[in-house]
Amino acid sequence: MIFPFVWNLMPGPVWMRVLLIVVLVTAIVAALFQWVFPWVSVTFDIQDQNIEAGA
């Protein structure tokens, strides 16, 4: 798996590794919401969020 590889690659004690992972995940999520999701929404024109009710 990738997670043990990343965990062993990171420097420092366990508390520092956990803190670093939290910061990295937060930065990735922020980048997705700031740049990637808006770009996908505009590029693929997924602005319409209506759901049509069936009869």
Phi and psi in radians as a Rosetta constraint file:
Dihedral C 1 N 2 CA 2 C 2 CIRCULARHARMONIC -1.399 0.35
Dihedral N 2 CA 2 C 2 N 3 CIRCULARHARMONIC -0.578 0.35
Dihedral C 2 N 3 CA 3 C 3 CIRCULARHARMONIC -1.094 0.35
Dihedral N 3 CA 3 C 3 N 4 CIRCULARHARMONIC -0.788 0.35
Dihedral C 3 N 4 CA 4 C 4 CIRCULARHARMONIC -1.071 0.35
Dihedral N 4 CA 4 C 4 N 5 CIRCULARHARMONIC -0.600 0.35
Dihedral C 4 N 5 CA 5 C 5 CIRCULARHARMONIC -1.122 0.35
Dihedral N 5 CA 5 C 5 N 6 CIRCULARHARMONIC -0.801 0.35
Dihedral C 5 N 6 CA 6 C 6 CIRCULARHARMONIC -1.160 0.35
Dihedral N 6 CA 6 C 6 N 7 CIRCULARHARMONIC -0.734 0.35
Dihedral C 6 N 7 CA 7 C 7 CIRCULARHARMONIC -1.056 0.35
Dihedral N 7 CA 7 C 7 N 8 CIRCULARHARMONIC -0.761 0.35
Dihedral C 7 N 8 CA 8 C 8 CIRCULARHARMONIC -1.294 0.35
Dihedral N 8 CA 8 C 8 N 9 CIRCULARHARMONIC -0.407 0.35
Dihedral C 8 N 9 CA 9 C 9 CIRCULARHARMONIC -1.350 0.35
Dihedral N 9 CA 9 C 9 N 10 CIRCULARHARMONIC -0.456 0.35
Dihedral C 9 N 10 CA 10 C 10 CIRCULARHARMONIC -1.306 0.35
Dihedral N 10 CA 10 C 10 N 11 CIRCULARHARMONIC 2.502 0.35
Dihedral C 10 N 11 CA 11 C 11 CIRCULARHARMONIC -1.512 0.35
Dihedral N 11 CA 11 C 11 N 12 CIRCULARHARMONIC 2.822 0.35
Dihedral C 11 N 12 CA 12 C 12 CIRCULARHARMONIC 1.653 0.35
Dihedral N 12 CA 12 C 12 N 13 CIRCULARHARMONIC 3.097 0.35
Dihedral C 12 N 13 CA 13 C 13 CIRCULARHARMONIC -1.290 0.35
Dihedral N 13 CA 13 C 13 N 14 CIRCULARHARMONIC 3.057 0.35
Dihedral C 13 N 14 CA 14 C 14 CIRCULARHARMONIC -1.036 0.35
Dihedral N 14 CA 14 C 14 N 15 CIRCULARHARMONIC -0.768 0.35
Dihedral C 14 N 15 CA 15 C 15 CIRCULARHARMONIC -1.094 0.35
Dihedral N 15 CA 15 C 15 N 16 CIRCULARHARMONIC -0.597 0.35
Dihedral C 15 N 16 CA 16 C 16 CIRCULARHARMONIC -1.261 0.35
Dihedral N 16 CA 16 C 16 N 17 CIRCULARHARMONIC -0.654 0.35
Dihedral C 16 N 17 CA 17 C 17 CIRCULARHARMONIC -1.117 0.35
Dihedral N 17 CA 17 C 17 N 18 CIRCULARHARMONIC -0.743 0.35
Dihedral C 17 N 18 CA 18 C 18 CIRCULARHARMONIC -1.114 0.35
Dihedral N 18 CA 18 C 18 N 19 CIRCULARHARMONIC -0.785 0.35
Dihedral C 18 N 19 CA 19 C 19 CIRCULARHARMONIC -1.065 0.35
Dihedral N 19 CA 19 C 19 N 20 CIRCULARHARMONIC -0.755 0.35
Dihedral C 19 N 20 CA 20 C 20 CIRCULARHARMONIC -1.118 0.35
Dihedral N 20 CA 20 C 20 N 21 CIRCULARHARMONIC -0.696 0.35
Dihedral C 20 N 21 CA 21 C 21 CIRCULARHARMONIC -1.145 0.35
Dihedral N 21 CA 21 C 21 N 22 CIRCULARHARMONIC -0.728 0.35
Dihedral C 21 N 22 CA 22 C 22 CIRCULARHARMONIC -1.089 0.35
Dihedral N 22 CA 22 C 22 N 23 CIRCULARHARMONIC -0.761 0.35
Dihedral C 22 N 23 CA 23 C 23 CIRCULARHARMONIC -1.127 0.35
Dihedral N 23 CA 23 C 23 N 24 CIRCULARHARMONIC -0.738 0.35
Dihedral C 23 N 24 CA 24 C 24 CIRCULARHARMONIC -1.141 0.35
Dihedral N 24 CA 24 C 24 N 25 CIRCULARHARMONIC -0.767 0.35
Dihedral C 24 N 25 CA 25 C 25 CIRCULARHARMONIC -1.126 0.35
Dihedral N 25 CA 25 C 25 N 26 CIRCULARHARMONIC -0.715 0.35
Dihedral C 25 N 26 CA 26 C 26 CIRCULARHARMONIC -1.086 0.35
Dihedral N 26 CA 26 C 26 N 27 CIRCULARHARMONIC -0.749 0.35
Dihedral C 26 N 27 CA 27 C 27 CIRCULARHARMONIC -1.135 0.35
Dihedral N 27 CA 27 C 27 N 28 CIRCULARHARMONIC -0.684 0.35
Dihedral C 27 N 28 CA 28 C 28 CIRCULARHARMONIC -1.158 0.35
Dihedral N 28 CA 28 C 28 N 29 CIRCULARHARMONIC -0.786 0.35
Dihedral C 28 N 29 CA 29 C 29 CIRCULARHARMONIC -1.114 0.35
Dihedral N 29 CA 29 C 29 N 30 CIRCULARHARMONIC -0.722 0.35
Dihedral C 29 N 30 CA 30 C 30 CIRCULARHARMONIC -1.098 0.35
Dihedral N 30 CA 30 C 30 N 31 CIRCULARHARMONIC -0.741 0.35
Dihedral C 30 N 31 CA 31 C 31 CIRCULARHARMONIC -1.118 0.35
Dihedral N 31 CA 31 C 31 N 32 CIRCULARHARMONIC -0.683 0.35
Dihedral C 31 N 32 CA 32 C 32 CIRCULARHARMONIC -1.083 0.35
Dihedral N 32 CA 32 C 32 N 33 CIRCULARHARMONIC -0.820 0.35
Dihedral C 32 N 33 CA 33 C 33 CIRCULARHARMONIC -1.247 0.35
Dihedral N 33 CA 33 C 33 N 34 CIRCULARHARMONIC -0.519 0.35
Dihedral C 33 N 34 CA 34 C 34 CIRCULARHARMONIC -1.394 0.35
Dihedral N 34 CA 34 C 34 N 35 CIRCULARHARMONIC -0.737 0.35
Dihedral C 34 N 35 CA 35 C 35 CIRCULARHARMONIC -2.121 0.35
Dihedral N 35 CA 35 C 35 N 36 CIRCULARHARMONIC -0.759 0.35
Dihedral C 35 N 36 CA 36 C 36 CIRCULARHARMONIC -1.299 0.35
Dihedral N 36 CA 36 C 36 N 37 CIRCULARHARMONIC -0.907 0.35
Dihedral C 36 N 37 CA 37 C 37 CIRCULARHARMONIC -1.094 0.35
Dihedral N 37 CA 37 C 37 N 38 CIRCULARHARMONIC -0.760 0.35
Dihedral C 37 N 38 CA 38 C 38 CIRCULARHARMONIC -1.087 0.35
Dihedral N 38 CA 38 C 38 N 39 CIRCULARHARMONIC -0.669 0.35
Dihedral C 38 N 39 CA 39 C 39 CIRCULARHARMONIC -1.102 0.35
Dihedral N 39 CA 39 C 39 N 40 CIRCULARHARMONIC -0.770 0.35
Dihedral C 39 N 40 CA 40 C 40 CIRCULARHARMONIC -1.115 0.35
Dihedral N 40 CA 40 C 40 N 41 CIRCULARHARMONIC -0.722 0.35
Dihedral C 40 N 41 CA 41 C 41 CIRCULARHARMONIC -1.084 0.35
Dihedral N 41 CA 41 C 41 N 42 CIRCULARHARMONIC -0.744 0.35
Dihedral C 41 N 42 CA 42 C 42 CIRCULARHARMONIC -1.331 0.35
Dihedral N 42 CA 42 C 42 N 43 CIRCULARHARMONIC -0.729 0.35
Dihedral C 42 N 43 CA 43 C 43 CIRCULARHARMONIC -1.153 0.35
Dihedral N 43 CA 43 C 43 N 44 CIRCULARHARMONIC -0.750 0.35
Dihedral C 43 N 44 CA 44 C 44 CIRCULARHARMONIC -1.740 0.35
Dihedral N 44 CA 44 C 44 N 45 CIRCULARHARMONIC 0.122 0.35
Dihedral C 44 N 45 CA 45 C 45 CIRCULARHARMONIC 0.888 0.35
Dihedral N 45 CA 45 C 45 N 46 CIRCULARHARMONIC 1.045 0.35
Dihedral C 45 N 46 CA 46 C 46 CIRCULARHARMONIC -1.885 0.35
Dihedral N 46 CA 46 C 46 N 47 CIRCULARHARMONIC 0.930 0.35
Dihedral C 46 N 47 CA 47 C 47 CIRCULARHARMONIC -1.495 0.35
Dihedral N 47 CA 47 C 47 N 48 CIRCULARHARMONIC -0.508 0.35
Dihedral C 47 N 48 CA 48 C 48 CIRCULARHARMONIC -1.338 0.35
Dihedral N 48 CA 48 C 48 N 49 CIRCULARHARMONIC 2.070 0.35
Dihedral C 48 N 49 CA 49 C 49 CIRCULARHARMONIC -2.052 0.35
Dihedral N 49 CA 49 C 49 N 50 CIRCULARHARMONIC 0.426 0.35
Dihedral C 49 N 50 CA 50 C 50 CIRCULARHARMONIC -1.452 0.35
Dihedral N 50 CA 50 C 50 N 51 CIRCULARHARMONIC 2.506 0.35
Dihedral C 50 N 51 CA 51 C 51 CIRCULARHARMONIC -2.015 0.35
Dihedral N 51 CA 51 C 51 N 52 CIRCULARHARMONIC 2.149 0.35
Dihedral C 51 N 52 CA 52 C 52 CIRCULARHARMONIC -1.460 0.35
Dihedral N 52 CA 52 C 52 N 53 CIRCULARHARMONIC 2.334 0.35
Dihedral C 52 N 53 CA 53 C 53 CIRCULARHARMONIC -1.437 0.35
Dihedral N 53 CA 53 C 53 N 54 CIRCULARHARMONIC 2.351 0.35
Dihedral C 53 N 54 CA 54 C 54 CIRCULARHARMONIC -1.389 0.35
Dihedral N 54 CA 54 C 54 N 55 CIRCULARHARMONIC 2.728 0.35
